[in-house]
């Protein structure tokens, strides 16, 4: 009996099926190859755009920092007049130390005659050539002399073949206009300095102005037909004359991102497809006599595999984290128990590390949980670059990980921890974002810090808490003293709640004094707590514990209501009570109904919102820029004044304050303490007072205790001050006497002499 051509298993049908399979496999393989090529091109373009964004951010920060330096230089010339040439040259000398690519810096009079010039070692005449086009901008220069803005001249090509760019800043404004400060820098030198070496190695960069290539100059021939993948424009002075920055991948960058995978996939897949077709043809020809047996064996094997997979999947669900694939809390505990049981068989030091990301919540809040989840998946991969195969990593929950490592001694353990922290410095490229995070790590050594898994985890967590409090991006080793400190925090947190219920807290007030006439213009409300055992608990201690344990919200509400109630009583005694400054915690700011609750409280006591000054630290202010900006604008619209407390110890940038409705900046006591002797403190304080005044803000100096400090603050045009020189914090009854005219500081020094 012979097979028909179409019978199952016949040679002809087997050949047709094998040919069909080969065609389908080759087509699928080609589509896969094209997908890899397209993905590689897309990744390259995304990378160029991302690097261009970083270059733009760095360049904007550098340029505007220099523009602000020019403006400060022009402002000082306006303040001191054009007679202090020696002082101006010293200032220019300091500026050139940081910005060596500046060609020349000069001073022109109102008629655009060059008065002074400082060159940077360039041939004579270059400065005059760079400044010569100033007369072309006569009308524009006249406009900035009235408005106080600045002007950026069009690029000028010097005889040495380099383009320069010149900034003109008015010296004085309006009737006080005395001339112009001209600052010229070499475009190629500035680009080389302001663009990081890391970016220049990967990127090609071209800068054009008015369709003229000013960098590189002359333009290389291959740049004209080059595929520029990203770019941006800069219009520094807003006159519509933009410079275009264009970016493409360098040859070294292309080599770095080029992959042989598409070609390997194409040829390898084709070979596999052909082999599969041959195997299919041979298998179909020999399949008839073994079909029944193979089917039975296959079914039996599938049942066995399904059972094994089900058991493995069940075990994975119980012991592993579905997001990262790492052992979860249950799986980590099981594995760590086995490590502890076997530790006596191995020589060395065993340590358990509690690893926690520092800025993870900010990433989740600002960029979304999906991006946060992708970051969590990248963390184990980054840890694998510094750990070895015997080390254990598990996910404890959230952004917390457990790491167990055995090393010959503790020095090697702590060296490993330092390498773990450094491994995060390079950032993470996720989608179109480049995320930078740090971590804090707590270390518990076995068996000194615990002989069970639970004890080691708890004590490593305690050490982690210390690392975070010490400033983050560092590690701490558990000690027995930490256990005592944790117990103290727990007891103090309990006592704070009890003290609130028992009305043991009180509010005192420190006067804020005008430095013009030494009148009482405001009060700062401060919390004090005398423990029921008879000792005074330092405010910084109980406030820190309250923040750590979540009680700060209740404390803040208590202080606000008590202060507003006292203000209501003072309002009955005097027609114009002083402003009342109250510190606001981050927990209160994060309450969705904070503004509404505060409005209801003020309304219930009939208090004008303009009398309330809300003091917020810099750290809280920028914790969530968008949300806090909306909240502060709402409070400002209600009528309350916003005060930035302890300015100078945090981010210390007046640049971001202009985006918030800030009324007052409080200069931290750390700058005031040695103000009479410390030149750096004097320079910082003078700058804060000057810039705050330019931004329409008032300044308050904290911690004033000496007449010398007072005199210097007045010379800096600081508006207000508070400190023991005037009065220590006192209770509401003492404030009542002050409001009636009994100002104790009037007897401490001669006001008439000091005014």
C-alpha positions in Angstrom: 0.0 0.0 0.0 1.5 3.4 -1.1 0.8 6.9 0.2 -1.1 9.4 -1.9 0.7 12.7 -2.6 -1.5 14.5 -0.1 -1.5 11.8 2.6 -0.3 12.9 6.0 3.5 12.2 6.2 4.0 11.8 2.4 7.3 13.2 1.1 5.6 15.8 -1.1 3.4 17.2 1.6 6.3 17.1 4.0 8.4 19.2 1.5 5.5 21.7 1.0 5.1 22.1 4.7 8.8 22.5 5.3 9.0 25.1 2.5 6.0 27.0 3.9 7.6 27.0 7.3 10.9 28.2 5.9 9.2 31.1 4.1 7.3 32.1 7.2 10.4 31.8 9.4 12.5 33.9 7.0 9.8 36.6 6.8 9.5 36.7 10.6 13.2 36.8 11.0 13.5 39.7 8.5 10.8 41.7 10.4 12.6 41.1 13.6 15.8 42.3 12.0 14.1 45.5 10.8 12.7 46.0 14.3 16.1 45.8 15.9 17.5 48.3 13.4 14.7 50.7 13.9 14.9 50.3 17.7 18.7 51.0 17.5 18.1 54.2 15.4 15.3 55.4 17.8 17.5 54.8 20.8 20.3 56.8 19.2 18.0 59.7 18.4 16.5 59.7 21.9 20.0 59.7 23.4 21.1 62.7 21.3 18.0 64.6 22.3 18.6 63.8 26.0 22.2 64.9 25.8 21.1 68.1 24.0 18.7 68.8 26.9 21.6 68.3 29.4 23.8 70.6 27.4 21.1 73.2 27.2 20.5 73.1 30.9 24.2 73.4 31.7 24.7 76.2 29.2 21.7 78.2 30.4 22.9 77.9 34.0 26.4 79.0 33.1 25.3 81.9 30.8 22.8 83.3 33.3 25.3 82.9 36.2 27.6 85.1 34.1 24.9 87.6 33.2 24.1 87.9 36.9 27.8 88.5 37.6 27.9 91.2 34.9 24.8 92.8 36.5 26.4 92.8 39.9 29.5 94.3 38.5 27.5 97.1 36.8 25.5 97.6 39.9 28.6 98.1 42.0 30.0 100.5 39.4 26.7 102.5 39.6 26.9 102.4 43.4 30.6 103.5 43.7 30.7 105.6 40.6 33.3 105.5 37.8 36.1 106.7 40.1 36.9 103.3 41.6 38.9 101.9 38.7 41.3 99.9 40.9 38.3 98.2 42.7 36.7 97.4 39.3 39.9 95.8 38.0 40.2 93.6 41.1 36.7 92.5 40.6 37.3 91.7 36.9 40.4 89.8 37.9 38.4 87.6 40.2 35.8 87.1 37.5 38.4 86.0 35.0 39.8 83.4 37.3 36.4 81.5 37.0 35.7 82.4 33.3 39.0 82.4 31.5 37.4 82.4 28.1 36.4 86.1 28.3 38.2 88.1 25.7 37.9 91.5 27.3 35.8 93.4 29.8 35.5 97.2 29.5 33.6 100.2 30.6 32.2 102.7 28.1 30.9 106.1 29.0 27.4 107.3 27.9 28.8 108.4 24.5 30.2 104.8 24.0 33.8 105.9 24.4 36.0 103.2 25.9 37.2 104.3 29.3 38.7 101.2 30.9 39.4 97.8 29.5 40.8 94.5 30.9 42.1 92.0 28.4 42.9 88.3 28.9 46.2 88.2 27.2 44.8 88.7 23.7 46.6 90.9 21.1 46.2 94.6 21.5 43.2 96.0 19.6 41.0 92.9 19.9 38.9 94.5 22.7 38.4 97.6 20.6 37.4 95.5 17.6 34.9 93.5 19.8 33.4 96.7 21.3 33.5 98.8 18.1 30.0 97.7 16.8 28.5 99.3 20.0 27.6 102.4 18.0 25.4 100.2 15.7 23.1 99.6 18.7 22.8 103.2 19.8 19.0 103.1 19.9 19.0 99.7 21.7 21.6 100.8 24.2 19.6 103.9 24.9 16.5 101.7 25.6 18.4 99.4 28.1 19.8 102.5 29.8 16.3 103.4 30.7 14.9 99.9 31.3 17.8 98.4 33.1 17.8 95.3 30.8 20.9 94.1 29.0 21.8 93.7 25.3 23.6 90.9 23.5 25.4 92.1 20.3 25.6 90.0 17.2 28.7 87.8 16.9 31.9 89.6 15.7 34.6 87.8 13.8 38.1 88.8 15.0 41.2 88.7 12.8 42.4 85.5 14.6 39.4 83.7 13.1 37.3 83.4 16.2 33.8 84.8 16.8 33.1 86.8 19.9 29.9 87.6 21.7 29.5 90.9 23.7 27.0 91.7 26.5 26.2 95.3 27.3 24.8 96.1 30.7 23.8 99.7 31.7 25.7 101.3 34.6 22.8 103.0 36.4 19.3 103.4 35.1 17.4 106.4 33.9 18.7 109.7 35.3 21.4 107.8 37.1 22.8 106.2 33.9 26.6 106.6 33.7 27.7 104.3 30.9 27.9 100.6 30.0 29.7 97.5 31.1 30.8 95.5 28.0 31.9 91.9 28.4 33.2 89.9 25.4 33.9 86.2 25.4 35.3 83.9 22.7 32.5 81.8 21.4 34.7 78.6 20.7 36.5 78.9 24.0 33.2 79.4 25.9 31.5 76.4 24.2 34.5 74.3 25.0 34.3 75.2 28.7 30.6 75.2 29.1 29.9 71.9 27.3 31.1 68.9 29.4 33.9 66.7 28.1 31.5 63.8 28.5 29.0 65.4 26.1 31.7 66.6 23.6 33.0 63.0 23.2 29.6 61.7 22.2 28.2 64.7 20.3 28.9 66.9 17.3 27.9 70.5 17.9 27.2 73.4 15.5 26.2 76.9 16.5 24.6 79.3 13.9 23.6 82.9 14.2 21.7 84.6 11.4 22.5 81.6 9.1 26.3 82.0 9.8 28.1 79.2 11.5 30.0 80.7 14.4 31.1 77.3 15.9 33.1 75.6 14.7 34.7 78.2 12.5 35.5 77.6 9.8 32.8 75.0 9.4 34.2 71.5 8.5 33.0 70.3 5.0 31.3 67.2 6.4 29.1 69.3 8.7 27.1 70.8 5.8 25.5 67.4 4.9 25.5 66.0 8.4 22.2 64.7 9.9 21.6 66.9 12.9 19.2 65.0 15.2 18.4 67.6 17.9 18.9 71.2 18.8 17.6 74.3 20.6 17.6 78.1 20.2 18.8 80.7 22.7 17.5 84.3 22.7 19.3 85.7 25.8 18.0 89.3 25.7 14.6 88.7 24.1 15.2 90.7 20.9 14.3 87.8 18.6 17.9 87.4 17.4 18.4 83.7 18.3 21.4 81.4 18.2 20.7 77.9 17.0 22.5 75.0 18.6 22.4 71.7 16.6 23.5 68.3 17.8 24.4 65.0 16.2 26.1 61.9 17.3 29.9 61.7 16.9 31.6 58.8 15.2 32.8 57.5 18.6 29.2 57.7 19.9 27.9 55.9 16.8 30.4 53.1 17.4 29.4 52.9 21.0 25.7 52.6 20.2 26.2 50.4 17.1 25.3 46.8 17.7 26.0 43.7 15.7 22.8 42.1 17.1 20.6 43.0 14.0 23.1 41.4 11.6 23.7 38.4 13.9 19.9 38.0 14.2 19.4 38.2 10.4 22.0 35.6 9.5 21.6 33.4 12.6 17.8 33.5 12.3 18.0 32.5 8.6 20.3 29.6 9.4 18.0 28.5 12.2 15.0 28.8 9.9 16.7 26.6 7.3 17.7 24.0 9.9 14.1 24.1 11.3 12.7 23.5 7.8 15.1 20.5 7.2 14.2 19.0 10.6 10.5 19.5 9.9 10.9 17.7 6.5 12.7 14.8 8.1 10.4 14.6 11.1 7.2 14.5 9.0 8.7 11.7 6.9 9.3 9.6 10.0 6.3 10.7 12.0 3.6 8.2 11.0 4.9 5.2 12.9 5.7 7.2 16.1 2.7 9.6 16.1 0.6 7.8 18.6 3.4 7.1 21.0 4.8 10.6 20.7 1.3 12.1 21.3 1.0 10.0 24.5 4.4 10.9 25.7 3.8 14.6 24.9 0.6 14.6 26.9 2.3 12.9 29.9 5.2 15.3 29.7 3.0 18.4 29.5 1.0 17.2 32.5 4.3 16.8 34.5 5.6 20.2 33.3 2.3 21.9 34.1 2.3 20.5 37.6 6.0 21.5 38.1 5.3 25.0 36.8 2.3 25.4 39.0 4.3 24.5 42.0 7.2 26.8 41.0 4.7 29.6 40.3 3.1 29.2 43.7 6.5 29.2 45.4 7.5 32.3 43.5 4.3 34.2 44.4 4.9 33.4 48.1 8.6 34.2 48.3 9.4 36.7 45.5 8.5 40.2 44.6 6.5 40.3 41.3 8.0 43.7 40.2 11.7 43.1 40.6 11.8 39.3 40.8 13.9 39.5 44.0 13.0 37.6 47.2 10.3 39.5 49.1 10.1 39.9 52.9 9.1 36.2 53.3 11.6 34.9 50.9 14.4 37.1 52.4 13.6 35.8 55.9 13.9 32.2 54.8 17.1 32.7 52.9 18.7 34.8 55.7 17.9 32.0 58.2 19.8 29.6 56.1 22.7 32.0 55.8 22.8 32.4 59.6 22.6 28.6 60.1 25.6 28.1 57.8 27.7 31.1 58.9 29.7 29.1 61.5 31.1 27.0 58.6 32.6 30.0 56.9 35.4 32.3 58.1 34.7 36.0 57.9 32.3 38.8 58.9 28.6 38.5 58.0 26.7 41.8 57.7 23.1 42.6 56.9 22.5 46.0 55.2 19.2 47.9 55.1 19.3 49.9 51.8 16.8 52.7 51.2 16.6 55.2 48.3 16.7 58.9 49.4 14.7 60.7 46.7 12.3 58.0 45.6 9.1 59.7 46.9 9.9 62.8 44.9 10.3 60.8 41.7 7.0 59.0 42.3 5.2 62.3 43.1 6.6 64.2 40.2 7.1 61.6 37.4 4.5 58.9 38.3 4.6 55.4 39.9 5.2 53.7 36.5 8.6 55.5 36.2 9.3 54.8 39.8 8.6 51.1 39.3 11.1 51.0 36.4 13.7 52.7 38.6 13.2 50.0 41.3 13.8 47.3 38.7 17.1 49.0 37.7 18.4 49.1 41.3 19.2 45.3 41.5 21.0 45.5 38.2 23.1 48.4 39.5 23.8 46.5 42.7 25.0 43.5 40.8 27.9 45.6 39.4 29.5 45.8 42.9 28.2 42.6 44.6 29.5 39.1 43.9 27.4 36.0 43.2 27.4 34.8 46.9 25.9 38.1 48.2 22.1 38.2 48.7 19.7 41.0 47.6 16.0 41.0 48.6 13.3 43.6 48.4 11.9 44.4 51.9 9.1 46.7 50.6 8.7 50.0 48.8 12.1 51.4 48.0 13.8 49.3 50.7 16.2 46.5 50.0 18.1 44.0 52.1 21.7 43.0 51.3 23.6 40.2 53.1 27.3 40.0 52.4 30.2 38.0 53.9 33.7 39.5 53.7 37.0 38.8 55.5 36.6 41.8 57.9 34.6 44.8 58.7 36.8 47.1 56.7 36.0 45.1 53.5 32.2 45.3 54.4 32.3 49.1 54.8 34.4 49.4 51.6 31.7 47.4 49.8 29.0 49.8 51.2 31.0 52.8 49.9 31.1 51.2 46.4 27.4 50.6 46.6 26.7 54.3 47.3 29.1 55.3 44.5 27.5 53.0 42.0 24.4 55.2 42.1 26.3 58.4 41.1 26.0 57.7 37.4 22.2 58.1 37.3 19.6 56.0 35.5 18.4 56.4 31.9 14.7 55.5 31.9 12.5 56.4 28.9 13.4 60.0 28.1 14.5 60.8 31.6 17.8 60.6 33.4 17.2 60.1 37.0 19.7 60.7 39.8 19.1 59.2 43.2 21.2 58.4 46.3 20.8 55.9 49.1 21.2 55.6 52.8 22.4 52.3 54.3 22.2 50.9 57.8 24.6 48.0 58.7 24.0 45.3 61.4 26.9 42.9 62.0 26.2 39.3 63.0 26.3 38.3 65.8 27.1 41.5 67.7 24.1 43.4 66.4 21.7 40.5 66.6 21.6 36.7 66.5 18.2 36.3 64.7 17.0 37.6 61.3 14.4 39.8 63.0 16.9 41.4 65.3 19.4 42.0 62.5 16.7 43.6 60.3 15.4 45.8 63.1 18.8 47.0 64.1 19.9 47.6 60.5 16.8 49.7 60.1 17.7 51.7 63.3 21.2 52.4 61.8 19.5 53.4 58.5 17.5 56.0 60.5 20.7 57.5 61.8 22.2 57.6 58.3 19.3 59.5 56.9 19.3 62.0 59.8 23.0 62.6 59.3 22.4 63.9 55.8 21.6 60.9 53.6 23.8 59.4 50.9 25.9 57.7 53.6 25.9 54.7 55.9 25.8 54.1 59.6 26.7 51.0 61.7 24.3 49.9 64.4 25.5 50.4 68.0 23.9 49.8 71.3 23.7 53.5 71.8 21.4 53.7 68.8 19.0 51.3 70.5 18.9 53.7 73.5 18.4 56.6 71.2 15.5 54.8 69.4 14.0 54.1 72.8 14.4 57.8 73.8 12.6 58.9 70.5 9.8 56.5 71.2 9.4 57.7 74.8 9.7 61.4 73.8 7.0 60.9 71.1 4.7 59.3 73.6 5.4 62.2 76.1 4.7 64.8 73.3 1.2 63.4 72.8 0.6 63.3 76.5 1.9 66.9 76.9 -0.5 68.1 74.2 -3.4 66.4 76.0 -2.3 67.8 79.3 -1.8 71.4 77.9 1.9 71.4 78.9 3.1 73.4 75.9 3.1 77.1 75.9 3.8 79.8 73.2 6.3 82.6 73.8 7.1 85.5 71.5 10.3 87.2 70.4 10.1 90.8 69.2 11.1 91.7 65.6 12.5 95.3 65.6 12.7 97.8 62.7 16.3 98.9 62.1 15.2 102.3 61.0 13.6 103.6 64.3 13.9 100.5 66.6 10.1 100.2 66.8 8.3 96.9 67.5 7.0 95.8 64.1 6.5 92.1 64.6 6.6 89.0 66.8 7.7 85.4 66.2 5.7 82.7 68.0 7.9 80.0 69.5 6.9 76.7 71.3 8.3 75.9 74.7 7.7 72.7 76.7 8.4 72.2 80.4 8.3 68.4 81.0 6.1 67.2 83.8 9.3 65.9 85.5 10.5 69.5 85.8 13.1 70.0 83.1 12.9 72.1 80.0 12.9 70.1 76.8 14.9 71.8 74.0 12.6 72.9 71.2 14.9 71.6 68.5 14.8 68.1 70.1 11.0 67.7 70.5 10.3 69.3 67.1 12.7 66.9 65.4 11.1 63.9 67.1 7.6 65.2 66.4 8.5 65.5 62.7 10.0 62.0 62.7 7.0 60.4 64.4 4.1 62.3 62.7 3.1 64.5 65.7 4.3 67.7 64.2 0.9 68.4 62.6 -0.8 68.6 66.1 2.0 70.7 67.5 1.7 73.2 64.6 -2.1 73.4 64.9 -1.7 74.1 68.6 0.9 76.8 68.1 -1.1 78.5 65.4 -4.3 78.6 67.4 -2.7 79.8 70.6 -0.8 82.5 68.8 -3.9 83.7 66.9 -5.8 83.8 70.2 -3.1 86.0 71.8 -3.1 88.3 68.8 -6.8 88.7 69.1 -6.3 89.8 72.8 -3.6 92.3 71.8 -5.9 93.7 69.0 -8.4 94.7 71.7 -5.7 96.8 73.5 -3.9 98.5 70.5 -5.2 99.8 67.3 -2.4 98.5 65.1 -0.9 95.3 66.5 2.4 94.0 65.1 2.6 91.2 62.5 2.7 87.7 63.9 5.2 85.2 62.4 4.4 81.5 62.9 6.5 78.6 61.7 4.8 76.1 59.4 6.0 72.5 59.2 6.2 70.3 56.1 3.3 68.1 57.5 1.0 71.2 57.6 2.0 72.3 54.1 1.1 68.8 52.8 -2.4 69.0 54.2 -4.8 69.5 51.3 -7.1 71.8 53.4 -4.4 73.8 55.2 -5.3 77.1 53.6 -9.0 76.6 54.2 -8.5 75.6 57.9 -6.2 78.7 58.5 -8.8 81.0 56.9 -11.6 79.6 59.1 -9.3 80.1 62.2 -8.6 83.7 61.4 -12.2 84.4 60.6 -13.3 83.0 64.0 -10.9 85.4 65.8 -11.6 88.3 63.5 -7.9 88.6 62.5 -6.8 90.4 59.4 -4.8 87.9 57.3 -2.2 90.6 56.6 -1.1 90.3 60.2 -0.1 86.7 59.8 3.4 85.9 58.5 3.9 82.2 57.7 7.6 81.1 58.1 8.6 78.2 55.8 12.1 76.8 55.5 13.8 76.5 52.1 13.8 72.7 52.2 10.0 72.6 52.7 9.6 75.3 50.1 11.1 73.3 47.2 9.9 69.9 48.4 7.1 70.0 45.8 7.5 73.1 43.7 4.2 73.0 41.7 2.0 72.1 44.7 3.7 74.6 47.1 3.6 77.4 44.5 -0.2 76.9 44.2 -0.7 76.8 48.0 1.5 79.8 48.7 -0.2 81.8 46.0 -3.6 80.9 47.6 -2.3 82.0 51.0 -0.9 85.2 49.5 -4.1 86.0 47.7 -5.9 85.6 51.1 -3.6 88.4 52.4 -1.0 86.5 54.4 2.7 87.2 54.0 5.1 84.4 53.2 8.5 84.4 55.0 11.5 82.1 54.1 13.1 81.1 57.4 16.8 80.3 58.0 17.8 81.5 54.5 21.4 80.6 53.6 21.7 77.2 55.2 19.7 75.2 52.6 19.5 75.7 48.8 20.2 79.5 49.2 19.1 80.7 45.8 17.1 83.9 45.5 16.7 82.9 41.8 13.9 80.4 42.7 12.3 82.6 45.3 11.1 85.0 42.5 8.8 82.2 41.4 7.0 82.3 44.8 5.0 85.1 46.4 7.7 85.7 49.0 7.6 88.8 51.1 10.4 88.4 53.7 13.7 86.6 53.8 15.2 85.7 57.2 19.0 85.6 57.3 20.1 82.6 59.4 21.8 83.3 62.7 24.9 81.4 61.5 25.8 84.4 59.3 25.0 86.9 62.0 27.0 85.3 64.9 30.5 86.3 63.6 29.3 89.1 61.4 31.6 91.8 62.9 34.7 89.7 62.3 34.1 87.3 59.4 34.5 88.9 56.0 32.7 86.0 54.2 29.7 86.3 56.5 29.7 90.1 55.7 29.8 89.5 52.0 27.0 86.9 52.1 24.8 89.0 54.3 25.3 92.1 52.3 24.5 90.2 49.1 21.3 88.7 50.6 20.1 92.1 51.7 20.9 93.7 48.3 19.3 91.0 46.1 16.3 90.7 48.4 15.7 94.4 48.1 16.1 94.3 44.3 13.4 91.5 44.3 11.0 93.6 46.4 11.5 91.5 49.5 12.3 92.6 53.1 15.0 91.0 55.2 15.1 90.0 58.9 18.4 89.1 60.7 18.1 86.4 63.3 20.3 86.0 66.5 21.4 89.6 66.8 23.2 89.9 70.2 25.8 92.6 69.8 25.8 96.3 68.9 28.5 95.8 66.4 26.3 93.3 64.5 23.5 95.8 64.6 25.6 98.6 63.2 26.8 96.4 60.3 23.3 95.1 59.5 22.1 98.7 59.3 24.9 99.6 56.9 23.8 96.6 54.7 20.3 98.1 54.6 18.8 95.1 56.4 15.2 96.0 57.3 14.5 94.2 60.6 16.3 92.2 63.3 15.5 89.9 66.3 17.7 88.6 69.0 18.8 88.8 72.6 20.2 92.3 72.0 16.5 93.4 72.0 14.7 90.8 73.9 14.6 87.1 74.6 11.4 85.2 73.9 8.8 86.2 76.5 5.2 85.3 77.3 2.1 87.2 76.1 1.8 89.4 79.2 5.3 90.8 78.6 4.4 91.5 75.0 1.3 93.3 76.2 3.6 95.8 78.1 5.8 96.3 75.0 2.7 97.1 73.0 1.9 99.8 75.6 5.3 101.4 75.0 7.7 99.6 77.4 10.4 98.6 75.0 13.3 97.1 77.0 15.9 97.5 74.3 15.7 101.3 74.4 17.7 101.2 77.7 20.4 99.0 76.4 22.1 101.3 73.9 21.9 104.9 72.7 19.4 104.9 70.0 20.0 108.4 69.0 23.7 107.7 68.5 23.1 104.6 66.5 20.4 105.9 64.2 
